[in-house]
């Protein structure tokens, strides 16, 4: 019986890479993987090829390129890369390209890595949160959420996968502990006392492999997280690892938006959405369900231990 070939966009990134490695490590022999990347000669792509993946050059801005990449595939993992260009419109075009290619190649199961369209909760005329780029509240959420229908409209058997805050963002966006005026380290977030669903980005790909094994999830929207924790708990986790006090600095979203780094307003709105709609947001990301897909996900303590350096004196 032929193996089910899964085409994975973003194969050298964390989500896609986690999925590729999960497929390669699977002992059932039921699946094969095609790793899609802009640069097959890059070291990360070469590592996947050496491990047994079929590596194919793919440009998500080129419809013909995606169509070729999906040829003869059984399934596909689709993801966009908002922070590479910070254009919601570009992201929506990319999603449309993926949906059309998936339909043309009659894929049997597609996973769309997505997020909520926050405008369904906070309309553009709602003054509680500033409108950004003229027509978005959280651009990097809204562009994905508003693209969900593209896959269903194209007749593609799809599972919409709602992701969570990556613990990796403490490095990628430099959100980790920093010394305050008194020298005490602090983690600064505009979350108040609300809980933040989180996950390691690699584990999103590993959960996606679990979803591909669940045909009952086609046509559904599912959310994943390894835990829901407060800012105080995040600070305490860093404190235990570092062996010193780490405070949680709870600030307002307005203050966070004023920090001025690229995307600060977008992330400030994102955190406000998660804070103000905590019950919904956490409820949409069931921990037990997530662990049924990937039992050995890393919680924050484990991620910090594996990725955050200890003080030189420790």
C-alpha positions, 0 to 999 in steps of 0.5 A: 500500500502506498505511503500517504505523502504529506507536503509540509510548507515551512519545513525548515521553521519550527512548526513545519520542522516539528511535523517533518521530524515527527513523520520521519520518526514514525515507525508505522511506515504509513507516511512519507514527507515532502519538505517544502522550503525556499532554499533546499541548499540551506543547512536546515533543509540539508539536514532534513534531506539527510534524515530521509525527507524529500526536499523541494524548492517552493515559493508560497508567493508563486501559485505554480510553485505550490501547485507543483509542490502539492502534486501527488500528495495525500495531505499538506500542512499550510502555514504563512509567515506574517513576521517576514513581511508584516502584510495581512493582505500578502498573507491572505493572498498566500493562503488563497494560493495554498487553497487553490493548489490543494483543491487542484491536487485533490488533497485528502487532508490539509491542516491550516495553521491559523488564529482567530479573526479578532474582529468577530469579538472586537469590531473595528469601531470598538474603542477598547482597542485601536484599529491598525492598518485601517482595518484590523485589530490584531493583524497577524491574527485577523489575516489568518482567521479571515482566510479560514473559509478559503480552504472550505470554499475550495472544497479542501478537507481541512482542519483549522489548527488554532495555535498558542503563544510560543514559549520560543517568543521569549527568545525570538521577540526578546520577551524574557526577563530583564533587569529593572531599575533596582536590578531585579529581573522582571517579565513584562506582559500586559496580561493582568491576572489572565492565563496565557495558553502556551506551547513550544513551536516545535510541538505544534508540528508534532500535534499536527502529525497527530491530527493527520492521523485523525480523519474525524477532525476534518472539517473542524477547528481545534486548538492546542496548548500545553498549559495555561499559565499566568504572568506570575507563574511565568516569572516564577518558572524563570526564577526557579531556573535562574536561582533568583527573583524574577518579578512579573510586571503587569502593564497596560496594553497601552503601555505595551503598544507604546514600546515602539518596536516593529509590531509592538501595537499588533502584539499589544492588541494580541495580549489585550485580546487574550486577556479580555477574552480569557475564558474563550481563548483558553477554552478553545485550546484544550490541554487534554486534547492537545496531549492526546495528539502529542503526549510528551509536549514540553511545558514552560519549565522544561523549555526554559531548562533546555533553552535558557542559559543559567547565570555564569555563577550557577 
